[in-house]
Amino acid sequence: METDFILNQLVTEALFLKVVPLKSECIRQTPMVELSFAISQVEIYVNYYNTERLHSAIGYITPRDKLQAREAEIFAIRKYKLVQARRLRLAAQNSAEENGASLGLML
């Protein structure tokens, strides 16, 4: 079931949404001398494409994460990290302003 979904995702993107960069990211990077080597390289790329490569069309997550319905969890983690980064930036700005003010500098 999972393999069928992943393969369907790859075929759908290749045929209807956009050209999959299989050629530029895989095939053209390595000379394919033997068929068995070419098949193994394409299998490696398809695994990468479905388990590691982030897809903008599905919210910058992998097809496997989408299949496992993890997008809500991933988006919540991203949102939490953004909030934390904003707090740290604000604290750093406030600290810089306080240090500048104590030195009599205008920022």
PASEBA-1860 file (N, C-alpha, C; in nm, 3 decimals):
! residues 107
1> METDFILN> 0.083/-0.120/0.000/0.000/0.000/0.000/0.087/0.126/0.000 ~ 0.183/0.132/0.095/0.269/0.250/0.105/0.351/0.267/-0.023 ~ 0.405/0.156/-0.075/0.484/0.163/-0.196/0.400/0.212/-0.313 ~ 0.277/0.165/-0.323/0.188/0.208/-0.430/0.163/0.359/-0.423 ~ 0.138/0.410/-0.302/0.116/0.554/-0.286/0.238/0.633/-0.327 ~ 0.355/0.589/-0.281/0.479/0.662/-0.312/0.505/0.659/-0.462 ~ 0.488/0.545/-0.524/0.508/0.537/-0.669/0.406/0.622/-0.743 ~ 0.281/0.622/-0.697/0.179/0.706/-0.759/0.214/0.853/-0.745
9> QLVTEALF> 0.267/0.893/-0.628/0.309/1.031/-0.606/0.416/1.069/-0.708 ~ 0.513/0.982/-0.725/0.622/1.008/-0.818/0.570/1.019/-0.961 ~ 0.486/0.926/-1.001/0.433/0.927/-1.138/0.344/1.049/-1.159 ~ 0.259/1.081/-1.063/0.171/1.197/-1.076/0.251/1.324/-1.093 ~ 0.352/1.342/-1.008/0.433/1.462/-1.019/0.506/1.465/-1.152 ~ 0.555/1.352/-1.195/0.630/1.347/-1.321/0.543/1.380/-1.441 ~ 0.422/1.326/-1.442/0.339/1.340/-1.560/0.253/1.465/-1.562 ~ 0.201/1.506/-1.447/0.099/1.609/-1.448/0.141/1.741/-1.380
17> LKVVPLKS> 0.220/1.737/-1.276/0.249/1.858/-1.201/0.374/1.930/-1.249 ~ 0.483/1.858/-1.261/0.608/1.918/-1.306/0.702/1.807/-1.346 ~ 0.811/1.845/-1.410/0.909/1.745/-1.451/0.993/1.710/-1.330 ~ 0.996/1.583/-1.297/1.077/1.537/-1.184/1.223/1.552/-1.221 ~ 1.302/1.606/-1.130/1.443/1.627/-1.162/1.526/1.499/-1.157 ~ 1.465/1.387/-1.189/1.535/1.259/-1.190/1.657/1.264/-1.281 ~ 1.639/1.320/-1.400/1.751/1.325/-1.493/1.864/1.412/-1.440 ~ 1.830/1.532/-1.395/1.934/1.625/-1.353/1.996/1.588/-1.218
25> ECIRQTPM> 1.918/1.529/-1.128/1.970/1.497/-0.996/2.027/1.356/-0.985 ~ 1.998/1.272/-1.079/2.042/1.132/-1.067/2.111/1.083/-1.193 ~ 2.038/1.077/-1.301/2.088/1.010/-1.421/2.206/1.083/-1.484 ~ 2.198/1.214/-1.496/2.306/1.289/-1.561/2.428/1.309/-1.471 ~ 2.417/1.278/-1.343/2.528/1.298/-1.250/2.629/1.182/-1.255 ~ 2.583/1.064/-1.293/2.667/0.946/-1.291/2.652/0.872/-1.423 ~ 2.765/0.838/-1.486/2.755/0.758/-1.610/2.694/0.621/-1.580 ~ 2.591/0.586/-1.655/2.523/0.458/-1.634/2.576/0.358/-1.737
33> VELSFAIS> 2.673/0.278/-1.696/2.739/0.186/-1.787/2.661/0.056/-1.800 ~ 2.611/0.006/-1.687/2.538/-0.121/-1.689/2.394/-0.098/-1.644 ~ 2.304/-0.177/-1.697/2.162/-0.166/-1.663/2.139/-0.187/-1.514 ~ 2.204/-0.285/-1.455/2.184/-0.312/-1.312/2.227/-0.192/-1.227 ~ 2.335/-0.126/-1.268/2.381/-0.006/-1.196/2.279/0.107/-1.211 ~ 2.228/0.124/-1.331/2.128/0.228/-1.356/2.003/0.203/-1.272 ~ 1.959/0.079/-1.267/1.840/0.044/-1.188/1.865/0.074/-1.041 ~ 1.982/0.038/-0.990/2.011/0.063/-0.848/2.016/0.213/-0.819
41> QVEIYVNY> 2.071/0.292/-0.911/2.079/0.436/-0.892/1.940/0.500/-0.891 ~ 1.853/0.453/-0.980/1.716/0.506/-0.983/1.642/0.466/-0.856 ~ 1.661/0.345/-0.808/1.598/0.302/-0.683/1.644/0.388/-0.566 ~ 1.773/0.416/-0.561/1.827/0.503/-0.455/1.763/0.641/-0.464 ~ 1.754/0.694/-0.586/1.695/0.827/-0.602/1.547/0.828/-0.564 ~ 1.472/0.729/-0.605/1.329/0.722/-0.573/1.311/0.715/-0.422 ~ 1.396/0.638/-0.354/1.388/0.632/-0.208/1.416/0.770/-0.148 ~ 1.520/0.837/-0.195/1.551/0.973/-0.148/1.434/1.068/-0.176
49> YNTERLHS> 1.380/1.059/-0.297/1.272/1.148/-0.341/1.150/1.136/-0.252 ~ 1.123/1.015/-0.205/1.002/0.990/-0.127/1.021/0.995/0.024 ~ 1.145/0.984/0.071/1.166/0.978/0.216/1.246/1.094/0.272 ~ 1.319/1.168/0.187/1.404/1.277/0.237/1.375/1.411/0.171 ~ 1.346/1.411/0.042/1.330/1.535/-0.032/1.198/1.603/0.006 ~ 1.206/1.731/0.040/1.086/1.806/0.077/1.014/1.854/-0.048 ~ 0.883/1.843/-0.049/0.802/1.878/-0.165/0.717/2.002/-0.134 ~ 0.736/2.105/-0.212/0.664/2.230/-0.187/0.513/2.213/-0.204
57> AIGYITPR> 0.471/2.127/-0.294/0.327/2.110/-0.322/0.252/2.051/-0.203 ~ 0.322/1.984/-0.112/0.255/1.925/0.005/0.308/1.985/0.135 ~ 0.352/2.111/0.130/0.389/2.182/0.252/0.531/2.159/0.298 ~ 0.620/2.131/0.207/0.761/2.106/0.240/0.777/1.992/0.341 ~ 0.708/1.883/0.312/0.727/1.758/0.384/0.751/1.649/0.280 ~ 0.788/1.532/0.325/0.812/1.422/0.232/0.682/1.348/0.203 ~ 0.674/1.280/0.090/0.555/1.200/0.062/0.529/1.095/0.171 ~ 0.635/1.038/0.227/0.614/0.938/0.333/0.549/1.003/0.455
65> DKLQAREA> 0.595/1.124/0.492/0.532/1.193/0.606/0.385/1.222/0.577 ~ 0.356/1.260/0.454/0.217/1.286/0.414/0.134/1.158/0.425 ~ 0.190/1.049/0.376/0.120/0.920/0.381/0.094/0.877/0.525 ~ 0.188/0.904/0.614/0.173/0.866/0.754/0.096/0.970/0.835 ~ 0.041/1.070/0.767/-0.041/1.176/0.829/0.035/1.248/0.940 ~ 0.162/1.279/0.915/0.245/1.347/1.013/0.252/1.497/0.990 ~ 0.181/1.549/0.889/0.196/1.691/0.857/0.156/1.783/0.973 ~ 0.050/1.749/1.046/0.008/1.833/1.159/0.117/1.837/1.266
73> EIFAIRKY> 0.177/1.724/1.294/0.286/1.717/1.392/0.407/1.798/1.345 ~ 0.443/1.783/1.219/0.558/1.855/1.164/0.532/2.005/1.165 ~ 0.413/2.047/1.125/0.381/2.190/1.124/0.380/2.247/1.265 ~ 0.333/2.170/1.363/0.332/2.217/1.502/0.475/2.235/1.553 ~ 0.563/2.143/1.521/0.703/2.155/1.561/0.767/2.277/1.497 ~ 0.740/2.298/1.368/0.794/2.416/1.299/0.744/2.546/1.363 ~ 0.615/2.549/1.395/0.558/2.669/1.455/0.621/2.696/1.592 ~ 0.640/2.592/1.671/0.704/2.606/1.801/0.845/2.662/1.787
81> KLVQARRL> 0.920/2.608/1.691/1.057/2.655/1.670/1.060/2.801/1.625 ~ 0.965/2.842/1.542/0.958/2.982/1.500/0.928/3.074/1.617 ~ 0.836/3.034/1.705/0.803/3.114/1.823/0.926/3.127/1.911 ~ 0.997/3.017/1.933/1.118/3.021/2.015/1.223/3.114/1.953 ~ 1.242/3.106/1.822/1.341/3.191/1.754/1.303/3.339/1.767 ~ 1.174/3.369/1.755/1.129/3.509/1.771/1.158/3.559/1.911 ~ 1.132/3.476/2.011/1.159/3.515/2.151/1.307/3.541/2.172 ~ 1.391/3.455/2.119/1.535/3.474/2.133/1.582/3.602/2.064
89> RLAAQNSA> 1.529/3.627/1.944/1.565/3.750/1.872/1.522/3.873/1.949 ~ 1.401/3.870/2.002/1.351/3.984/2.079/1.435/4.006/2.204 ~ 1.471/3.899/2.272/1.556/3.910/2.392/1.692/3.967/2.355 ~ 1.749/3.923/2.243/1.879/3.974/2.200/1.869/4.121/2.163 ~ 1.762/4.162/2.096/1.744/4.303/2.061/1.729/4.388/2.187 ~ 1.648/4.342/2.282/1.629/4.416/2.407/1.760/4.429/2.484 ~ 1.836/4.322/2.487/1.965/4.323/2.556/2.060/4.422/2.488 ~ 2.062/4.422/2.356/2.150/4.514/2.283/2.108/4.659/2.308
97> EENGASLG> 1.978/4.684/2.311/1.929/4.820/2.337/1.964/4.863/2.479 ~ 1.950/4.772/2.576/1.984/4.806/2.714/2.134/4.832/2.729 ~ 2.216/4.750/2.665/2.361/4.770/2.673/2.401/4.900/2.604 ~ 2.338/4.931/2.494/2.366/5.057/2.424/2.324/5.176/2.506 ~ 2.208/5.167/2.571/2.158/5.276/2.653/2.247/5.298/2.775 ~ 2.295/5.189/2.833/2.380/5.205/2.951/2.516/5.266/2.914 ~ 2.556/5.252/2.789/2.681/5.313/2.744/2.659/5.454/2.691 ~ 2.534/5.498/2.690/2.503/5.630/2.640/2.500/5.637/2.489
105> LML> 2.481/5.525/2.424/2.474/5.521/2.276/2.330/5.525/2.231 ~ 2.307/5.583/2.117/2.173/5.582/2.059/2.170/5.477/1.950 ~ 2.073/5.390/1.955/2.060/5.287/1.852/1.946/5.319/1.761
END
